[in-house]
Amino acid sequence: MLQRRKWCTGIILAALAALLVIAAAAVTDRAYADEPEKCRVKIIVQDKSTGEEIKDATPMVYDIKFEGGDYVYVPVTPEEDGRFLLEVPEDEDERDYRYTYKAEAKGYKYEYKYKSQKYGEYIEFGEKPQDDQGNWTLTLYVKLTPQTEEERLNDIRTESKKALSDYKKASDYEAEDQETLKTLIQTYSDKIDDAKTEDAIKQALAEGKGEIDKLVTAQAKNNDRYASKLMFTDRNGKTTPLLTGEKGQYEASLSLLDKGGVFSVEGDPAARWTVKKGLWIQSMAMNHSVEYVTERTGSFLTTSIPGDTEFVDAEISDASVTLGDGSKVTFTLKISTKEEDKTAAVAAVKEKIGGIGEVTLDSGDAIRQARTDYDGLLKSLQKKVDNYDVLTDAEKKLEELKKAKEEAEAKQAKAVDEKIAAIGEVTLDSENAVTEARKAYDALSDGAKEKVTRYGDLTAAEKKLDELKKAKAKAEAEAKAKAEAERKAKLPGKVSLKVKSGKRKAVLSWKKTSKAKGYVVYRSTKKNGTYKKIRTLKSAKTLKYTNTKLKKGRTYYYKVCAYNSTGKGPMSSPKKVKVK
């Protein structure tokens, strides 16, 4: 009977335990269901040195999203109360990597812990208290470092110089151009250092990049050396230059109808051709993949293709040819796939030529582009360009304008050379002549400046004038300093002051001071306060002064200095007295 009772008791206890587990789970589920999905974030911005809140600071929060294969930081707009209402990520692993925060304030700097924290530190959520609306609340602190305007500009200078240094890789250039690149970086880094405003820094950086852009890469130079030697022989045996373009950037335009043609390099039968990616050709019946393999000979489209294939699509490929001496020429291979494409290509060239309009010195790009597009056509298609004479006339007119410009620039440059020559021997009186020559040079166009033969004389004159002005300023400063030293030597010495307290009075006394003609007494109620002159003693023999009618129990501070016809000597150390 006892055992049966124990058994029943065990069953009941087990049932109760199960009920408790279920109840707890229900409570947990309900709590989880009521768990807020948003967090109201307040950011307090403080002065790092004082800990005081910066009222006019701008706190910022960024939502990190993954778009287009990269992370994008999207600014979050604050609520009316200045707080940020953020969605709390459901995934625990994302709670510390969804949002970042920082702040900005005039006269302050946000210091990054790591280079990757450009948009601030990550917001860590976790368990936080709820507000009246059931949302989580979170208070974050951002400490900003006080920064002067010069410190801010120095940071911008540092970032700009790094951007300039990283703009191009030296390894992409030939040795002589690497030295030029190095010099340009140094020159414009110096200009960035000398710039006094943010706009001036940005301008120096932009000018530096512009000058660097004028350098031609080693590959582009190599392309220029060998491009004219690359030929293409079509299936009918006609050989034409393969590449078109200028300044190292070349293109080859071919038609799939030319399959069976052969690439060649003049005087170099060992050339090997490469296309970086395969050329995909789609026919009406099936897809074909035709690839140019590394170290292939110069055959074009030798893969067997059905004769009735209608080509409707093809890729543009990056191509290169390695010559027998190891040099490489790079170009873009464009494939014309349909007769309709060829008709469109002719129409596009005719439109480019027609768009040249009235020829001016600014028409060069339009004319060169039209010429490039025309030369890029197959010879058979060039014959269909019926406004080709417009292009040749435009080229002729542009050359005439360039020649006239050259003559005008040469005349302007000569006038500037004459101004520079007129400077003669540089003295302090040469400033107007040097300034006028510089102004005349700076007013020239870039082309005219290149024709000035005495620019080195101008810079030398400017340097010499600057040296003379500095020498004059130095001599004047030294003379001024000497005069000041002589004046100070004539001033009386420092007074040794003593003060005693009396009944509603203070008795001041001192020893006779060398070179003194008299003494001036000053008084203040604070040691480091403002001292007012209360008496001038006009005799050097007067070595005592009593200040009467003072307030009982009040503390006064006194200073005394001696004076003479040269001026006042140094002030005595302050002495205090509490009036009886």
C-alpha positions, 0 to 999 in steps of 0.5 A: 500500500505504501509503495503504491502511494509513493508511486502515485506521488511520483506520478503527480510530482512528474505531472506538476513538473511537466506543467511548470515546464510548459508554463515557463515555456509559455511565459518565455514565448510570450516574453519573446513575442513581446520583445521590442523590434526597435531600439531608440538610440540617443547619442551624447557628444562630449568634449574629450578633454573636459567631458562637457556635452557639445550642444551643437554637435551632429550625431550620425548613424549609418545602416550597413546594407549589402548592395551590388556586391559591396557594403553601402553605408546609408545615413539614418535620419534622426527623429524629431527629438534627435534620437535614432529609431533603429530596427533590431536585427533578429539574427544574433550574429548581426546585432553588432554589425548592422549599424555604426555611429559617430559625430561631428562638431565644428572645432572638433575631430572624430578619432578613428580607432581603425582605418576601416571605421570611416563611418564610426564604431558598431552599435552593440544592442544586447538586453536594454531597458524599454521606454513607454512605447515598449521600444528598447532604449540605448544611450551611446557616447561619442567623445570628440577631440578639440581641434584648431582650424590649422589641425583640421587643415593638416588632416586634410593635407595628409589625406590629400598627399596620400591620395596623390601618392596612391593615384598611380603606380610607378611600376606602370611607367618607364624609368624616366617617367617614374622619376617625373612621377616622383617629382610631380608627387613631391611638387604638388605635395609641397603645394598642398602643404603650402595651401592655406584653405581647404579649397586651395588644398583640393585645387592643388590635389586636382592639379597634381592629378591632372599633371600625372594624367599627362604621363604615358604608361610604359604599355601605351608607349610600347603600343605606339612603337609597334602598333603600325606593324600589326596587320590583318590579311582577310580571306581574299588576301587583302592586307590592311593595318589592324589597329586604329586609335591614338596615344597607346589606346588601340582598337581592332574592328573585324567582321565574323565574315572575315573568318579564315583571315590571318593576323601578322606582325611586320618582320616578326613571324614568331608573334603570338596572339592572346584574347583574355576571354573567349568569343561566344558566337550564337547561331540560329541553330546552336551556340558555338564557343570560339577561343583565342588560346595563348600562344596561338598563331595568327589565324582568325576563326579557324574553328570549324563553323557551319557555312549556313551559320547566321551570327547574331551576337559576339563579345568585345575582347581584350587582346594582345600580341607578344612579339618575338623580343618579348614586347607586348601590344594591347588592344580592344578587339571589336567584332562586327556580327551582322550586315545590319551592324555594319550599316549601323556602323557606317551611319554612326560614322556619318553622324559623327562627321556631320556633327563636327559643325563649324570648325574651331580650335575646340573641334579637335576632339570631335574631328579626331573621334570622327577620324578614329571611327572612320579608320575603324571601319572595314575598307569596304564600309569606308566607301559608303561614308559619302560625307568623308570629304567633310572630315578631310576639309575639317582636318585641313581647316583645323590645321590652318587654325592651329598654325595661326594660333602657333604664330599668335602665341609665338608673337605673345611669347616674344613680347614676354621675353622682351619684358623679362630681358628689360628687368636687367640687373635685379635690385630692390627697385626692380620689383615693378619690372619683375611683377609686370613680367610675371603678370604678362607670363601668367596671362599667356595660354599654355601653348604661348608659355611653352614658347617663352625662352627666358622663363628661367631668367624670370624665376631667377629674378624673382628669387633674387628679388626675394633674397634682397627683400628678405635681407633688407627686412632682416637688416631693419629688424636687427636695427629695430632690435638694437634700438630697442635694446639701447632703449631698455638699457636706459630705462630704470631698474626694477623697484624692490617694494615693501608694504605695511598696514596701518589704520585705514592706510597702507605704507609703501616704501622702496629703495632708490632705483638706478636711473629713476626720475620718479615713481608710479604707484598702482593698486588692485583688489585682486593679485592678478586683477587690473591695477589702476594708477593711484599716484605719480611721484615726480622725484627720484628722492621720494622713496615712500608713499602712504595710501590713506582712506582705505576700508578696514579689513580689506586686502589691497595689492600694490605695484610700483615702477620707476620712470625716466625720460626714456620710459617706465621700467619693469613693474615690481612684484605685487605686494598685498596688505590687509588694512587694520 
